[in-house]
Amino acid sequence: MTTLWLTRLVPDPRNREVARDLASAVSLHRRIMSLFPDNVGSQARHALGILFRVEDGPAGSHLLIQSGHEPDIERLPNGYGQARTKPLTPMLDFLRPGLPLRYRIAANPIRKPGKTTRELYGLKSVVPLGGDAARQWWLRQAQQSGLHIHTAHASPLSAVGGQRDSGQRVHHARCLFEGTATVADPDLLRTKVTEGIGRGKSYGCGLLSLAPTAMLS
């Protein structure tokens, strides 16, 4: 398979550009795309296999960026932050049926009601899910991604959004799913890791992180 890269970017919260980017998923998407070639076409994110997730911790926020093309960290503005890139492919090559692992994904769980249901209940074409409905959504997605889930913890996250240059507003509800699983279908799982899961991939959703416990011991 094509080499996948994983970049951990720790931005400096004192930097004004960092503050602006973290406040808008649209701005953050532009910043991340600026690290890659700009002559790829209109579907650059998809063509380059770019997915990302903002991780919040006691020391502040950092970004995980997955891509099929190695990013050019030198394109970051001076003082923006520190970044380190490593190949992710060796970990994916390690996957095999029955392998125990831990997983994490910030996803956009939704359902799309049919026309009759929308008209009957006054629903929008896309309905965000929460609570047990969101958890059930993830269990279905995981099964369709080559994972056999053992534990699944769901935590609501703040929605991501912003305004595009066209004036269109972007808004994606999010939920963090994490827990333990075993590999059911390695080839399918590699494909899903590469492609991402669900909607909102341009704005911080869909990046599935795996940590095989056999590699952690």
Short mmCIF file of the C-alpha atoms (twelve columns), coordinates in Angstrom:
data_MODEL
# 
_entry.id   MODEL 
# 
loop_
_atom_site.group_PDB 
_atom_site.id 
_atom_site.type_symbol 
_atom_site.label_atom_id 
_atom_site.label_alt_id 
_atom_site.label_comp_id 
_atom_site.label_asym_id 
_atom_site.label_seq_id 
_atom_site.Cartn_x 
_atom_site.Cartn_y 
_atom_site.Cartn_z 
_atom_site.pdbx_PDB_model_num 
ATOM 1   C CA . MET A 1   0.000   0.000   0.000  1 
ATOM 2   C CA . THR A 2   0.995   3.625   -0.430 1 
ATOM 3   C CA . THR A 3   2.980   4.978   2.519  1 
ATOM 4   C CA . LEU A 4   0.821   6.746   5.077  1 
ATOM 5   C CA . TRP A 5   2.312   9.454   7.260  1 
ATOM 6   C CA . LEU A 6   1.293   10.539  10.746 1 
ATOM 7   C CA . THR A 7   2.260   14.017  11.904 1 
ATOM 8   C CA . ARG A 8   1.940   15.279  15.474 1 
ATOM 9   C CA . LEU A 9   1.787   19.061  15.507 1 
ATOM 10  C CA . VAL A 10  1.977   20.899  18.825 1 
ATOM 11  C CA . PRO A 11  0.951   24.504  18.142 1 
ATOM 12  C CA . ASP A 12  2.067   27.415  20.291 1 
ATOM 13  C CA . PRO A 13  -1.117  28.807  21.927 1 
ATOM 14  C CA . ARG A 14  0.540   32.240  22.187 1 
ATOM 15  C CA . ASN A 15  0.646   32.519  18.401 1 
ATOM 16  C CA . ARG A 16  -2.238  34.580  16.967 1 
ATOM 17  C CA . GLU A 17  -2.507  32.415  13.864 1 
ATOM 18  C CA . VAL A 18  -2.791  29.329  16.042 1 
ATOM 19  C CA . ALA A 19  -5.615  30.903  18.052 1 
ATOM 20  C CA . ARG A 20  -7.460  31.794  14.836 1 
ATOM 21  C CA . ASP A 21  -7.031  28.325  13.347 1 
ATOM 22  C CA . LEU A 22  -8.131  26.466  16.468 1 
ATOM 23  C CA . ALA A 23  -11.241 28.656  16.663 1 
ATOM 24  C CA . SER A 24  -12.431 27.657  13.184 1 
ATOM 25  C CA . ALA A 25  -12.397 24.229  11.570 1 
ATOM 26  C CA . VAL A 26  -12.411 25.941  8.179  1 
ATOM 27  C CA . SER A 27  -9.258  27.929  9.022  1 
ATOM 28  C CA . LEU A 28  -7.612  24.823  10.458 1 
ATOM 29  C CA . HIS A 29  -8.442  22.891  7.284  1 
ATOM 30  C CA . ARG A 30  -6.762  25.617  5.194  1 
ATOM 31  C CA . ARG A 31  -3.682  25.600  7.432  1 
ATOM 32  C CA . ILE A 32  -3.263  21.847  7.158  1 
ATOM 33  C CA . MET A 33  -3.787  21.882  3.394  1 
ATOM 34  C CA . SER A 34  -1.060  24.535  3.102  1 
ATOM 35  C CA . LEU A 35  1.495   21.896  4.140  1 
ATOM 36  C CA . PHE A 36  0.895   19.916  0.955  1 
ATOM 37  C CA . PRO A 37  1.288   20.518  -2.797 1 
ATOM 38  C CA . ASP A 38  -1.223  23.039  -4.129 1 
ATOM 39  C CA . ASN A 39  -1.520  21.731  -7.696 1 
ATOM 40  C CA . VAL A 40  -3.498  18.574  -6.935 1 
ATOM 41  C CA . GLY A 41  -6.929  19.761  -8.071 1 
ATOM 42  C CA . SER A 42  -10.329 20.463  -6.555 1 
ATOM 43  C CA . GLN A 43  -10.401 17.249  -4.495 1 
ATOM 44  C CA . ALA A 44  -6.959  17.743  -2.945 1 
ATOM 45  C CA . ARG A 45  -7.837  16.473  0.539  1 
ATOM 46  C CA . HIS A 46  -9.190  13.229  -0.858 1 
ATOM 47  C CA . ALA A 47  -6.370  12.817  -3.388 1 
ATOM 48  C CA . LEU A 48  -3.706  13.325  -0.713 1 
ATOM 49  C CA . GLY A 49  -5.509  11.196  1.880  1 
ATOM 50  C CA . ILE A 50  -5.516  13.959  4.497  1 
ATOM 51  C CA . LEU A 51  -7.359  13.451  7.778  1 
ATOM 52  C CA . PHE A 52  -6.816  15.187  11.095 1 
ATOM 53  C CA . ARG A 53  -8.006  15.386  14.671 1 
ATOM 54  C CA . VAL A 54  -7.502  17.948  17.436 1 
ATOM 55  C CA . GLU A 55  -6.524  16.318  20.717 1 
ATOM 56  C CA . ASP A 56  -7.058  18.291  23.928 1 
ATOM 57  C CA . GLY A 57  -5.023  17.502  27.022 1 
ATOM 58  C CA . PRO A 58  -3.700  19.041  30.258 1 
ATOM 59  C CA . ALA A 59  -0.797  20.607  28.349 1 
ATOM 60  C CA . GLY A 60  -3.082  22.106  25.697 1 
ATOM 61  C CA . SER A 61  -4.114  21.114  22.203 1 
ATOM 62  C CA . HIS A 62  -2.170  19.220  19.595 1 
ATOM 63  C CA . LEU A 63  -3.052  17.978  16.131 1 
ATOM 64  C CA . LEU A 64  -2.755  14.540  14.591 1 
ATOM 65  C CA . ILE A 65  -2.527  14.693  10.808 1 
ATOM 66  C CA . GLN A 66  -2.645  11.577  8.655  1 
ATOM 67  C CA . SER A 67  -1.740  11.806  4.978  1 
ATOM 68  C CA . GLY A 68  -0.681  9.830   1.936  1 
ATOM 69  C CA . HIS A 69  1.917   12.483  1.128  1 
ATOM 70  C CA . GLU A 70  4.586   13.639  3.572  1 
ATOM 71  C CA . PRO A 71  3.771   17.199  4.727  1 
ATOM 72  C CA . ASP A 72  6.261   20.030  4.332  1 
ATOM 73  C CA . ILE A 73  6.560   21.295  7.906  1 
ATOM 74  C CA . GLU A 74  8.721   24.192  6.685  1 
ATOM 75  C CA . ARG A 75  5.540   25.740  5.286  1 
ATOM 76  C CA . LEU A 76  4.313   26.504  8.802  1 
ATOM 77  C CA . PRO A 77  4.646   30.182  9.775  1 
ATOM 78  C CA . ASN A 78  7.517   31.069  12.084 1 
ATOM 79  C CA . GLY A 79  6.608   30.378  15.699 1 
ATOM 80  C CA . TYR A 80  3.515   28.359  14.826 1 
ATOM 81  C CA . GLY A 81  4.607   25.238  16.698 1 
ATOM 82  C CA . GLN A 82  6.607   22.043  16.629 1 
ATOM 83  C CA . ALA A 83  5.851   19.051  14.420 1 
ATOM 84  C CA . ARG A 84  7.168   15.540  13.959 1 
ATOM 85  C CA . THR A 85  6.267   13.133  11.153 1 
ATOM 86  C CA . LYS A 86  6.668   9.364   11.016 1 
ATOM 87  C CA . PRO A 87  5.465   6.635   8.635  1 
ATOM 88  C CA . LEU A 88  2.248   4.952   9.737  1 
ATOM 89  C CA . THR A 89  2.424   2.083   7.225  1 
ATOM 90  C CA . PRO A 90  4.528   -0.270  9.445  1 
ATOM 91  C CA . MET A 91  1.782   -0.261  12.052 1 
ATOM 92  C CA . LEU A 92  -0.881  -1.024  9.428  1 
ATOM 93  C CA . ASP A 93  1.257   -3.838  8.014  1 
ATOM 94  C CA . PHE A 94  1.324   -5.323  11.532 1 
ATOM 95  C CA . LEU A 95  -2.472  -5.823  11.547 1 
ATOM 96  C CA . ARG A 96  -3.698  -9.407  11.424 1 
ATOM 97  C CA . PRO A 97  -6.955  -11.227 12.290 1 
ATOM 98  C CA . GLY A 98  -7.554  -11.428 16.033 1 
ATOM 99  C CA . LEU A 99  -4.969  -8.780  16.922 1 
ATOM 100 C CA . PRO A 100 -6.074  -6.897  20.073 1 
ATOM 101 C CA . LEU A 101 -5.868  -3.120  19.914 1 
ATOM 102 C CA . ARG A 102 -7.101  0.158   21.290 1 
ATOM 103 C CA . TYR A 103 -8.861  2.657   19.035 1 
ATOM 104 C CA . ARG A 104 -9.927  6.286   19.043 1 
ATOM 105 C CA . ILE A 105 -11.943 8.332   16.591 1 
ATOM 106 C CA . ALA A 106 -13.711 11.704  16.668 1 
ATOM 107 C CA . ALA A 107 -16.612 11.180  14.291 1 
ATOM 108 C CA . ASN A 108 -19.802 12.814  13.055 1 
ATOM 109 C CA . PRO A 109 -22.569 10.306  13.866 1 
ATOM 110 C CA . ILE A 110 -25.700 11.064  11.862 1 
ATOM 111 C CA . ARG A 111 -28.733 9.521   10.269 1 
ATOM 112 C CA . LYS A 112 -30.540 10.546  7.101  1 
ATOM 113 C CA . PRO A 113 -34.308 10.213  7.521  1 
ATOM 114 C CA . GLY A 114 -36.376 9.334   4.468  1 
ATOM 115 C CA . LYS A 115 -38.566 11.958  2.828  1 
ATOM 116 C CA . THR A 116 -41.746 10.688  4.476  1 
ATOM 117 C CA . THR A 117 -40.180 10.708  7.944  1 
ATOM 118 C CA . ARG A 118 -38.751 14.197  7.415  1 
ATOM 119 C CA . GLU A 119 -42.109 15.582  6.346  1 
ATOM 120 C CA . LEU A 120 -43.985 13.794  9.138  1 
ATOM 121 C CA . TYR A 121 -41.721 14.981  11.960 1 
ATOM 122 C CA . GLY A 122 -40.299 18.162  10.458 1 
ATOM 123 C CA . LEU A 123 -36.752 16.808  10.424 1 
ATOM 124 C CA . LYS A 124 -33.761 18.051  8.465  1 
ATOM 125 C CA . SER A 125 -32.136 15.869  5.798  1 
ATOM 126 C CA . VAL A 126 -29.246 15.104  8.191  1 
ATOM 127 C CA . VAL A 127 -29.889 14.516  11.909 1 
ATOM 128 C CA . PRO A 128 -26.960 14.381  14.376 1 
ATOM 129 C CA . LEU A 129 -27.040 11.509  16.847 1 
ATOM 130 C CA . GLY A 130 -26.196 11.491  20.529 1 
ATOM 131 C CA . GLY A 131 -26.240 9.138   23.490 1 
ATOM 132 C CA . ASP A 132 -26.884 5.464   22.785 1 
ATOM 133 C CA . ALA A 133 -27.932 6.234   19.203 1 
ATOM 134 C CA . ALA A 134 -24.449 7.631   18.532 1 
ATOM 135 C CA . ARG A 135 -22.849 4.596   20.155 1 
ATOM 136 C CA . GLN A 136 -24.940 2.231   18.029 1 
ATOM 137 C CA . TRP A 137 -23.921 4.217   14.940 1 
ATOM 138 C CA . TRP A 138 -20.253 3.659   15.819 1 
ATOM 139 C CA . LEU A 139 -20.754 -0.068  16.441 1 
ATOM 140 C CA . ARG A 140 -22.231 -0.406  12.936 1 
ATOM 141 C CA . GLN A 141 -19.417 1.637   11.404 1 
ATOM 142 C CA . ALA A 142 -16.784 -0.396  13.235 1 
ATOM 143 C CA . GLN A 143 -18.249 -3.686  12.051 1 
ATOM 144 C CA . GLN A 144 -18.244 -2.363  8.482  1 
ATOM 145 C CA . SER A 145 -14.603 -1.316  8.940  1 
ATOM 146 C CA . GLY A 146 -13.142 -4.692  9.866  1 
ATOM 147 C CA . LEU A 147 -13.234 -4.256  13.654 1 
ATOM 148 C CA . HIS A 148 -14.740 -6.506  16.318 1 
ATOM 149 C CA . ILE A 149 -15.540 -4.141  19.185 1 
ATOM 150 C CA . HIS A 150 -15.121 -5.247  22.803 1 
ATOM 151 C CA . THR A 151 -15.618 -1.930  24.609 1 
ATOM 152 C CA . ALA A 152 -16.917 1.365   23.277 1 
ATOM 153 C CA . HIS A 153 -16.981 4.590   25.272 1 
ATOM 154 C CA . ALA A 154 -18.741 7.567   23.689 1 
ATOM 155 C CA . SER A 155 -18.115 11.149  24.810 1 
ATOM 156 C CA . PRO A 156 -19.793 14.167  23.201 1 
ATOM 157 C CA . LEU A 157 -17.423 16.805  21.819 1 
ATOM 158 C CA . SER A 158 -18.056 20.387  20.855 1 
ATOM 159 C CA . ALA A 159 -19.196 20.797  17.263 1 
ATOM 160 C CA . VAL A 160 -16.728 22.042  14.663 1 
ATOM 161 C CA . GLY A 161 -17.512 24.623  12.042 1 
ATOM 162 C CA . GLY A 162 -16.742 27.920  10.431 1 
ATOM 163 C CA . GLN A 163 -17.541 29.909  7.328  1 
ATOM 164 C CA . ARG A 164 -16.218 29.111  3.859  1 
ATOM 165 C CA . ASP A 165 -15.140 31.764  1.378  1 
ATOM 166 C CA . SER A 166 -18.467 31.221  -0.406 1 
ATOM 167 C CA . GLY A 167 -20.276 32.330  2.751  1 
ATOM 168 C CA . GLN A 168 -21.614 28.838  3.416  1 
ATOM 169 C CA . ARG A 169 -21.575 27.840  7.072  1 
ATOM 170 C CA . VAL A 170 -19.979 24.540  8.081  1 
ATOM 171 C CA . HIS A 171 -21.258 22.705  11.163 1 
ATOM 172 C CA . HIS A 172 -20.499 19.131  12.220 1 
ATOM 173 C CA . ALA A 173 -21.565 17.604  15.526 1 
ATOM 174 C CA . ARG A 174 -18.897 15.310  16.963 1 
ATOM 175 C CA . CYS A 175 -18.526 12.425  19.358 1 
ATOM 176 C CA . LEU A 176 -15.337 10.754  20.589 1 
ATOM 177 C CA . PHE A 177 -15.404 6.967   20.473 1 
ATOM 178 C CA . GLU A 178 -12.642 4.967   22.130 1 
ATOM 179 C CA . GLY A 179 -12.137 1.525   23.560 1 
ATOM 180 C CA . THR A 180 -10.798 -1.921  22.762 1 
ATOM 181 C CA . ALA A 181 -11.311 -4.231  19.804 1 
ATOM 182 C CA . THR A 182 -9.760  -7.018  17.790 1 
ATOM 183 C CA . VAL A 183 -9.039  -7.032  14.071 1 
ATOM 184 C CA . ALA A 184 -11.661 -8.938  12.073 1 
ATOM 185 C CA . ASP A 185 -10.603 -8.016  8.518  1 
ATOM 186 C CA . PRO A 186 -7.104  -6.463  8.211  1 
ATOM 187 C CA . ASP A 187 -7.440  -5.422  4.560  1 
ATOM 188 C CA . LEU A 188 -10.805 -3.728  5.120  1 
ATOM 189 C CA . LEU A 189 -9.487  -2.037  8.254  1 
ATOM 190 C CA . ARG A 190 -6.446  -0.655  6.399  1 
ATOM 191 C CA . THR A 191 -8.765  0.760   3.755  1 
ATOM 192 C CA . LYS A 192 -11.004 2.441   6.323  1 
ATOM 193 C CA . VAL A 193 -8.043  3.899   8.218  1 
ATOM 194 C CA . THR A 194 -6.759  5.347   4.953  1 
ATOM 195 C CA . GLU A 195 -10.113 6.722   3.787  1 
ATOM 196 C CA . GLY A 196 -11.531 7.838   7.131  1 
ATOM 197 C CA . ILE A 197 -14.985 7.117   8.508  1 
ATOM 198 C CA . GLY A 198 -18.167 9.159   8.279  1 
ATOM 199 C CA . ARG A 199 -18.744 12.767  7.302  1 
ATOM 200 C CA . GLY A 200 -16.806 15.940  8.094  1 
ATOM 201 C CA . LYS A 201 -13.402 14.582  7.080  1 
ATOM 202 C CA . SER A 202 -12.230 18.015  5.931  1 
ATOM 203 C CA . TYR A 203 -12.942 19.485  9.346  1 
ATOM 204 C CA . GLY A 204 -11.444 17.133  11.913 1 
ATOM 205 C CA . CYS A 205 -13.717 14.085  11.816 1 
ATOM 206 C CA . GLY A 206 -13.125 10.516  10.697 1 
ATOM 207 C CA . LEU A 207 -9.483  9.841   11.614 1 
ATOM 208 C CA . LEU A 208 -9.358  6.360   13.156 1 
ATOM 209 C CA . SER A 209 -6.305  5.859   15.375 1 
ATOM 210 C CA . LEU A 210 -5.213  2.333   16.270 1 
ATOM 211 C CA . ALA A 211 -2.693  1.120   18.836 1 
ATOM 212 C CA . PRO A 212 -2.136  -2.657  18.734 1 
ATOM 213 C CA . THR A 213 -1.534  -3.821  22.291 1 
ATOM 214 C CA . ALA A 214 1.069   -6.281  21.032 1 
ATOM 215 C CA . MET A 215 3.155   -3.291  19.939 1 
ATOM 216 C CA . LEU A 216 2.642   -1.511  23.270 1 
ATOM 217 C CA . SER A 217 3.784   -4.389  25.497 1 
# 
